[in-house]
């Protein structure tokens, strides 16, 4: 059991590609980078102003990306020292992506892109190599998403009880799945 760091709920975790470390985020607005074998926190990150919803490592595992209810995505260098540290927290992120208009719900990282889903109903793709951002309006607040193995499609779940299959190349929803989940049947 890994305890003693988060003082609120843990909302997401990500396992480092080497399986020896993991990251956790939560309602306390903090990001913790852990050592699996010792159970100790390697590094702490502070900068979000509201609870942190999601976390992901890049493929080379030198960067940690977090998304928050504060509508920002923050990129952290996990290999450098604690520059910009305050009381043991690393407070100097590499970059802050603040184009979101609502809470960030999920992050997926590919070799050259950061894909962000948001409760504002948009999928934003940050192309790291080109330094560009594209945004696609899905039409409903996005809860979660998953990338197909070939990277061509996103499967997106939304608050309107629909699941959308999104074609990343042409930026269009090609199929909507509905009828399986209905929010109205859970209302009190």
Secondary structure, 3 states (H helix, E strand, C coil): CCCCCCCCCEEEEEECCCCCEEEEEECCCEEEEEECCCCCEEEEEECCCCCEEEEEECCCCCEEEEEECCCCEEEEECCCCCCCEECCEECCCCEEECCCCCCEEEEEECCCEEEEEECCCEEEEEECCCCEEEEEECCCCEEEEEECCCCCEEEEEECCCCEEEEECCCCEEEEEECCCCCHHHHCC
